[in-house]
Amino acid sequence: MAAPRPAYRIGIDTGGTFTDLVLADPAGRLVATHKLLSTPADPSGAVLRGIDAILEKAGLPPQNQRPAAVVHGSTVATNALLEGAHANAALITTPGFEDTLAIARQNRPELYALVPCRPDPPIPRDRSFGVPGRLTHTGAELEPLDEAAVERLADRLDQLGVEAVAVCLLHSYANPAHERRIAEVLRGRLGPEVHLTVSHELLPEYREYERSAACAINAVVAPRMRRYLGRLTDELGEPHLAIMASHGGTLPPSVVNDQPIRTILSGPAGGVLGAAHVGRACGHPDLITLDMGGTSTDVALIRSEPAIGYNGDAAGLPIRLPMVDMHTVGAGGGSIGWLDPGGALRVGPRSAGADPGPACYGRQREAATVTDAHVVLGHIAPDAVLGQDIRLDPEASHDAVRRLADAAGLTPPDTARGVLRVAEATMARAIQHVTLQRGHDPRDFAFMPFGGAGGLHACRLADQLGITAVLLPPHPGLLSAVGMLTAPPRRMFSQSILHTHPPGAPIHDVDAIRSALDRLSRQTAAELGDNAVLSPYLDLRYEGQSYEITLPLDESVIEMFHMEHRRLYGYEDRRRPIEIVTARLMADGPTPTVEAPPVGAHTGDPLTGRIDRSGLGAGAVIHGPAVLVEYSATALVPEGWRGRVHDTGTVILQREGAS
């Protein structure tokens, strides 16, 4: 009999600098928050200490008495990939395809780079092995699998001491029989200690490089994730732990142990969910979000619901798995200002992180960061306390900025302003990437900055982009953790079809779609039961094209495809056959609810100057210049801007005189 699920829930977002926690009671009301420095060497340390601290704040018994369920956004897989901390892994493929990871695609991400530099393959060439056996693109067997060769290779892998193996055979999406047999042999010979990634289980779609890359990435990060989750499940109990996935839902630890690649955008996905939740509550469902943390900034576009993309990347490697569509740049509160060889001021992507952190943390005086620039300009009060009782050292910030100013031949205030302008230019380009470059006018959206530092840059970025409304959500520095508590249990499955659909033919007559969705529905029922909400999608393209558009499947999907193709590319061709490339199925369990504590009415005069946001009631009016200070973040309201507190506690900022 399964253990009863605790009534309280904790959302936890582990970032590069801080670990954020929020606690919701049985009714979904937020009752406590906590913020502490991350422990990059072992992220579970901060997670477990934070759980103890937030339960103590709420007057609840310790976690070993099971008072709360935990939804956790993990950066372990992401960091392992970015740091190159790869496990000793091997790739098994079809003979002749051992170089797939090294050859990759021939596109040039940096078109004008004189010496193009590609990331190293996750698994080196000397760990890529071909085994005889071949299938056609229809799944027919062209050459039988050489099982004796598989057994010999298993023995060799055992001698090499590999921790993980990726199996990715040609056309296994059409017929997984060979891959299944290889997996059986490897599991029998190598045992459960060696992690196994099999492509038809992870990504049953065509495109050999992308499928091979996904399997290889999953293999090299899996052992580290397995150790991390092992400690958490030992401490918390597996039934009480869910992991935030990149696709905007949660997964049980058992799934993440097998497929940790699905958590590459774990924390940022929670932030986008939290932003969508707040935006809908205050009447702004269409948003541009900007999540500015200590190390990086994540930007996303929301039209009522977060968009799901299938062509992401991490560390320069493709990840063709569903994830909340966002763009990340190396500009965070801990990003370091520096001079390039030509004397130009740059900011990031190198960050001071959590250790030693910005100079104002009192652990170094050499590197001037974005946060230090704010301290020098007075945007952050000298007596402010950050997170886990971190008291600022303003003198250290001034020393670090002065050092950079001397090298640049500028005054410290001008240098601090320059650091902020350079960081904001990077963020503005990120916003343009998800809006203008994709056919969206940023003026059609409200702007929601969050993260500890997002509100310090919001109004200036809005001015640059012509955005007229800025929303400062409750608990902006903790919004990713809040969003995790709104995430439903979710599974997303796919199956390549590669069916050519003639013009004018009805979509419901396609047997290949029906057959694929039936198979995916059976997978869904096995994992989430029969009561999940199912949402089918199709990847479509005109015959002869190389890339697809993903759209919801209904009777109008062909018409939607023509219209979306025109919006994206400027033309449509209704006489041309359409290729149905992939069927997808999203399955959601019950969606949890989260409510901010009720906000009382404000009865005083309009406010300006330095304002404690925790004391603001609904209807309060703010006139810039002002600084809003709270536990998890600081926001800057420049002169010429005014704000009003919504009934939900969200502060809505607009230019003076705007309607």
Helices and strands as residue ranges (DSSP letters): E 8-14, E 18-24, E 30-37, H 43-57, G 63-65, E 68-73, H 76-82, E 89-93, H 100-103, G 125-127, E 128-130, E 134-135, E 141-143, H 147-160, E 164-168, H 177-190, E 195-198, H 199-202, H 208-236, G 238-240, E 241-244, E 250-251, H 253-258, G 260-263, H 266-281, E 286-292, E 297-303, E 308-309, E 312-314, E 317-319, E 323-324, E 326-329, E 335-339, E 345-351, G 359-361, H 370-376, E 385-386, E 390-391, H 394-408, H 412-434, G 436-438, G 442-444, E 446-450, H 454-465, E 469-472, G 476-478, H 479-484, E 490-501, G 507-509, H 511-528, E 533-542, E 549-552, H 557-569, E 578-588, E 607-612, G 613-615, E 621-629, E 634-637, E 641-645, E 651-655
